[in-house]
Amino acid sequence: MRIVVLGAGVVGVATAWFLNRDGHEVVVLDRQPGPGLETSFANGGQISANHTTPWAGPATPWTALKWLGRADSPLRIRPGLDPALWAWLARFLANCTAARMRRNTERALRLALLSRDTLRQVRAETGIHYDELTLGILHVFRDCAEFDRAVPQAELMDRAGCRRRVLDPDACVALEPALAAARPDLVGGIVSPDDESGDAHAFTAQMAALAAAAGVEFRYGTEVRALAARGDRVTGVETGGGTVSGDLYVLALGSYSPLLVRPLGLRLPITPAKGYSVTLPVADPARTPRVSLIDDEHKLVYSRLGDRLRVAGMAELAGYDTRLDPARARVVRDQALGLFPGCADPEAAESWCGLRPKTPDSVPILGRCRVGNLLLNTGHGTLGWTMACGSARVMADLVAGRTPAISLDGLGLDRF
């Protein structure tokens, strides 16, 4: 079967890899000159299967109100006159209940755990390296109320089979000595020893090279303009270089997925959430963390990537604005250097921003839709790196007619 994959980010490349392994002829289209050059390029680097708690929860509206007007606010919303964003916000608020938060956590966790296991299998099979570390993820807290709310959730997930341990401040520093300077401010932490970190772009580039060597055709610099359709089937992809046809099509265009399929009558409730990252060359290894971290107070994540420290966070709901705000990037940098003083030269920081495809329930959209030969593999939000390999494995199973390793209940477009 000839399959056209739309998008060469980490999700699209992983999908192409698994489809090729099943013997399909695979063509990947992407507007960038190489793989993983948009949202996959400089993300937070975490394989955070045990941290799939959705954005929407009972405390979220009040937390967002508290952040209003703050220059360093982790969340900025500028809906303007965009009706699609207003509709998305209404659906998001509808998911801010305890019951829906539990349901959405279970759905995302189901896929994330499959994906983490699948990534390990890919690593063992291919032998690739991408500055991966298997030291777990430590979530640190500086606010007692936030810590008290997080502990029951961690204990619930631990009983469900996701290993999570609650630590006191001294145990946090013992696990990650670079936190010593922050010890007076810490109230506790939660460690997920089975989670990982690594460079998503390096992984994507190496997997694309391996896939190309195995026969996958990558057409970079190819702008996807529209999907041609007849009845309930796609007949081709209209690009700047002509029409590309296949038997089956996989949509993995992240935040741009809804724009492409809207003319087909498909409404994907995905909005772009602009995130920022700063990459710092390590100056003092003793002051730089090796364990991947989540700083709850500032909603930032930290991942050590060889001799670099990646710090990522922030969210802006402002449509498809891809401009980097230097002030927002400086906030990320300064908060990192405040937590780890002396770890790096602030003048050497490299700033980046990218659009993350968020659904209102923080669960991706996977599987078939009413367009018979179109598969959806999009809406992964901040967890695209975490969920990429599992989502790709699901796509390959659906194409082959195999029963996927996990239930797809609640992961499809039909839930909206």
C-alpha positions in Angstrom: 0.0 0.0 0.0 1.2 3.5 -0.8 0.8 5.8 2.2 1.4 9.6 2.3 2.3 10.9 5.7 1.7 14.7 6.2 4.3 16.1 8.5 8.0 15.3 9.3 7.9 16.1 13.0 8.6 13.5 15.6 5.1 12.1 15.2 5.1 11.9 11.4 8.6 10.4 11.2 7.9 7.8 13.8 4.7 6.9 11.9 6.6 6.6 8.6 9.2 4.3 10.4 6.5 1.9 11.7 4.6 1.9 8.4 7.7 1.1 6.4 8.5 -1.8 8.7 5.2 -3.3 7.8 6.2 -3.2 4.1 4.3 -0.2 2.9 5.5 2.3 0.4 5.7 5.5 2.4 6.1 9.2 1.3 6.5 12.0 3.8 5.7 15.6 3.0 6.9 18.6 4.9 7.4 22.2 4.1 10.7 22.5 6.1 14.1 21.6 4.6 14.6 18.7 7.0 12.9 16.6 9.7 11.8 17.9 13.1 12.3 21.6 12.5 9.1 23.0 14.0 7.5 21.9 17.2 9.9 18.9 17.6 13.0 21.1 17.3 13.7 22.5 20.8 11.0 21.2 23.1 11.4 20.4 26.8 13.0 17.0 26.1 10.9 14.9 28.6 9.4 11.5 28.0 6.9 12.2 30.8 4.5 9.3 30.7 3.7 9.7 34.4 3.0 13.4 34.0 0.0 13.3 31.7 -2.3 15.3 34.0 -4.3 17.5 31.6 -4.3 21.3 31.7 -8.0 21.4 32.3 -8.8 20.7 36.0 -10.9 22.1 38.9 -8.1 24.5 39.9 -7.2 25.7 36.4 -9.6 28.6 36.0 -8.7 30.1 39.3 -5.0 29.7 38.7 -5.3 31.3 35.3 -7.1 34.3 36.9 -4.3 34.6 39.4 -1.8 34.9 36.5 -3.7 37.6 34.7 -1.6 40.7 34.2 1.7 39.1 35.3 4.6 39.7 32.9 6.0 36.3 33.8 2.7 34.5 33.7 3.1 30.9 32.5 -0.2 31.3 30.5 -1.2 34.1 28.3 -4.5 34.1 26.4 -5.3 36.5 23.6 -8.4 35.2 21.9 -9.2 38.4 20.0 -12.0 37.8 17.5 -11.1 34.3 16.7 -14.3 32.2 17.0 -12.4 28.9 16.8 -10.4 29.9 19.9 -13.4 31.0 21.8 -15.1 27.7 21.0 -12.0 25.8 22.1 -11.9 27.8 25.4 -15.6 26.9 26.1 -14.8 23.2 25.6 -11.7 23.6 27.8 -13.7 25.0 30.6 -16.2 22.1 30.3 -13.3 19.8 31.0 -12.3 21.6 34.2 -14.1 19.1 36.5 -12.6 16.5 38.8 -14.4 13.6 36.9 -13.3 14.7 33.5 -9.8 15.3 34.7 -9.6 11.7 35.9 -11.0 10.4 32.7 -8.7 12.5 30.5 -5.7 11.5 32.6 -6.5 7.8 32.1 -6.8 8.3 28.3 -3.6 10.2 27.9 -1.7 7.9 30.3 -2.8 4.8 28.4 -1.1 6.0 25.3 1.9 7.6 27.0 2.9 4.3 28.7 2.6 2.4 25.5 4.7 5.0 23.8 7.5 5.0 26.4 7.7 1.2 26.1 7.7 1.4 22.3 10.5 4.1 22.4 12.7 1.7 24.5 12.1 -1.0 21.9 13.0 1.3 19.1 16.2 2.3 20.9 17.2 -1.3 21.5 16.4 -2.2 17.9 18.2 0.7 16.2 20.9 1.5 18.7 20.4 5.3 18.2 21.4 7.8 20.8 19.9 11.3 21.3 21.4 12.5 24.6 18.9 10.2 26.3 18.9 9.9 30.1 16.9 7.3 32.0 17.1 8.9 35.4 13.4 9.6 35.8 11.7 13.0 36.3 11.5 14.9 39.5 8.6 17.3 40.1 9.6 19.9 42.7 7.2 22.1 44.6 7.7 25.4 46.5 4.0 25.9 47.4 2.5 23.8 50.2 -1.0 24.0 48.8 0.1 22.8 45.4 2.1 20.0 46.9 -0.8 18.9 49.1 -3.0 18.7 46.0 -0.4 16.8 44.0 0.3 14.1 46.5 -3.0 12.2 46.4 -2.9 12.2 42.6 0.6 10.8 42.7 -0.4 8.1 45.2 -3.4 7.2 43.0 -1.2 6.8 39.9 1.3 4.8 41.9 -1.5 2.3 42.9 -2.5 2.2 39.2 1.0 0.9 38.4 2.8 4.2 37.5 5.7 4.3 39.9 5.7 7.7 41.7 7.3 8.4 45.0 6.8 11.4 47.3 10.0 13.0 48.6 10.8 15.5 51.3 13.1 18.5 50.4 16.2 16.7 51.6 15.5 13.7 49.5 15.0 15.9 46.5 18.4 17.4 46.9 19.9 14.0 47.5 18.4 12.8 44.2 19.5 16.0 42.4 22.4 17.8 44.2 22.1 20.8 41.8 19.0 21.8 43.8 21.1 22.5 46.9 20.8 26.3 46.4 17.0 26.0 46.2 16.7 23.7 49.3 15.3 26.5 51.6 12.4 27.1 49.2 11.4 23.5 48.5 8.4 21.9 50.3 8.7 18.5 48.6 8.8 16.6 45.3 7.4 13.7 43.4 9.7 11.5 41.4 8.8 9.2 38.5 11.8 6.9 38.2 10.6 5.2 35.0 10.4 8.4 32.9 13.1 9.6 30.7 14.5 12.6 28.8 16.3 13.2 25.5 16.7 15.4 22.5 13.5 15.1 20.4 15.1 16.7 17.3 18.1 14.5 17.4 15.8 11.4 17.7 13.6 12.7 14.8 16.6 13.4 12.5 18.2 10.0 13.1 14.9 8.1 12.7 14.3 10.0 9.4 17.7 9.0 8.2 17.1 5.3 9.1 13.7 5.4 7.5 15.1 6.9 4.3 17.8 4.3 4.2 15.0 1.7 4.5 13.1 3.1 1.5 10.9 5.9 2.9 10.7 8.9 0.5 11.0 12.2 2.3 10.0 15.3 0.3 11.2 18.3 2.2 10.5 21.8 1.2 7.1 20.7 0.0 4.2 22.9 1.0 1.0 21.0 1.6 -1.7 23.3 0.3 -4.9 21.3 0.2 -6.4 17.8 0.2 -8.2 16.9 -3.0 -11.3 14.6 -2.3 -14.1 12.9 -4.0 -17.0 11.7 -1.9 -15.6 10.4 1.4 -12.1 9.7 0.2 -9.0 11.8 -0.3 -7.7 11.5 -3.9 -4.4 13.4 -3.5 -2.4 16.1 -1.7 -2.0 19.4 -3.6 1.5 20.8 -3.0 3.6 23.5 -4.5 5.2 20.9 -6.7 2.1 19.1 -7.9 -0.3 16.5 -6.6 0.9 13.6 -4.5 -1.4 10.6 -4.4 -1.6 7.5 -2.3 -4.0 4.8 -1.1 -4.0 6.1 2.4 -3.1 9.4 4.1 -1.9 10.1 7.7 -2.5 13.6 9.1 0.4 14.5 11.4 0.7 18.3 10.9 0.3 19.3 14.6 -1.3 22.7 15.0 -1.9 23.1 11.3 -4.0 19.9 11.0 -7.4 21.7 11.5 -6.7 24.1 8.7 -6.0 21.4 6.2 -9.1 19.3 6.8 -11.6 22.0 7.4 -12.6 22.1 3.7 -13.4 18.4 4.0 -16.0 19.2 6.7 -13.8 17.9 9.5 -13.7 20.1 12.6 -10.7 19.3 14.8 -10.8 21.1 18.1 -7.1 21.8 18.2 -5.6 25.2 19.0 -1.9 26.3 18.8 -0.3 26.9 22.2 3.0 28.7 21.7 5.7 27.5 24.0 9.2 28.8 24.7 12.5 27.1 25.4 16.0 28.3 26.2 19.0 26.1 25.6 22.1 26.9 27.7 25.6 25.5 27.3 26.6 24.0 30.6 29.4 26.0 32.3 29.5 24.2 35.7 28.3 20.6 35.6 28.1 20.5 39.4 25.5 23.2 39.4 23.5 21.8 36.5 20.9 19.1 37.0 21.1 15.7 35.3 17.8 14.4 36.6 15.0 15.9 34.4 12.9 18.3 36.4 9.5 20.0 36.6 9.4 23.2 38.5 5.8 23.5 39.6 5.8 27.1 40.6 6.9 28.4 37.2 5.5 25.5 35.1 9.0 25.0 33.6 10.7 21.7 32.6 14.4 21.0 32.6 16.3 18.4 30.7 20.1 17.8 30.5 21.0 17.1 26.9 24.7 16.2 27.0 26.6 19.5 27.6 23.4 21.6 27.2 20.5 22.4 29.6 17.1 22.7 27.9 14.5 24.8 29.8 11.0 25.0 28.4 7.6 26.3 29.4 5.1 29.1 28.9 1.9 28.9 26.9 0.3 31.5 24.7 -3.1 31.0 23.2 -2.9 33.6 20.4 -3.6 31.8 17.2 -0.8 31.0 14.7 1.6 33.8 15.8 5.0 32.2 15.6 7.0 35.4 16.5 9.4 35.0 19.5 8.8 37.5 22.3 12.3 38.2 23.7 10.8 39.2 27.1 9.1 35.8 27.5 12.3 34.0 26.5 14.2 36.0 29.1 11.8 35.0 31.8 12.5 31.4 31.1 16.2 32.0 31.1 16.2 34.0 34.3 14.1 31.6 36.2 16.4 28.8 35.2 19.5 30.7 36.3 17.7 31.6 39.5 17.0 28.0 40.3 20.5 26.9 39.2 22.8 29.9 39.8 26.1 29.7 38.0 25.2 26.7 35.8 25.6 28.6 32.6 26.5 31.9 30.9 23.2 33.8 30.4 24.6 35.5 27.3 25.1 32.1 25.6 21.4 31.2 25.8 19.6 30.2 22.6 15.9 31.0 22.6 13.2 29.3 20.6 9.4 29.1 20.4 7.0 26.7 18.7 3.3 25.9 18.4 2.0 22.9 20.3 -1.3 21.4 19.1 -3.6 21.4 22.1 -7.0 19.7 22.4 -9.4 20.9 25.1 -9.0 17.7 27.1 -5.2 17.3 26.5 -5.8 14.0 24.8 -4.6 13.5 21.2 -6.9 12.6 18.3 -6.0 9.2 16.8 -7.6 6.9 14.4 -10.1 6.9 11.5 -12.6 9.5 10.7 -15.5 9.8 8.3 -13.0 10.4 5.4 -12.4 6.7 4.7 -8.7 6.7 3.7 -7.6 9.4 6.1 -6.0 8.6 9.5 -5.7 11.2 12.2 -2.5 11.4 14.3 -2.5 14.8 15.8 -3.3 17.0 18.8 -0.6 15.8 21.1 -0.1 19.1 22.7 2.9 19.3 25.0 3.3 15.5 24.9 4.2 14.9 21.2 7.7 13.6 22.1 6.2 11.5 24.9 3.5 10.0 22.7 5.1 9.8 19.3 6.2 6.2 19.2 3.0 4.9 20.7 0.9 6.9 18.3 2.9 5.6 15.4 2.5 2.0 16.5 -1.2 2.5 16.7 -1.3 3.9 13.2 0.6 0.9 11.8 -1.7 -1.5 13.7 -4.8 0.2 12.2 -3.4 0.1 8.7 -2.5 -3.6 9.0 -5.9 -4.5 10.6 -4.2 -5.6 13.8 -5.8 -4.9 17.2 -3.8 -2.1 18.8 -2.0 -2.8 22.0 -4.2 -0.4 23.9 -7.9 0.5 23.7 -8.6 3.5 21.5 -11.7 4.3 23.4 -11.8 8.1 24.0 -8.9 8.8 21.7 -10.8 9.4 18.5 -12.5 12.5 17.0 -15.9 11.0 17.8 -15.5 12.0 21.5 -16.1 15.7 20.5 
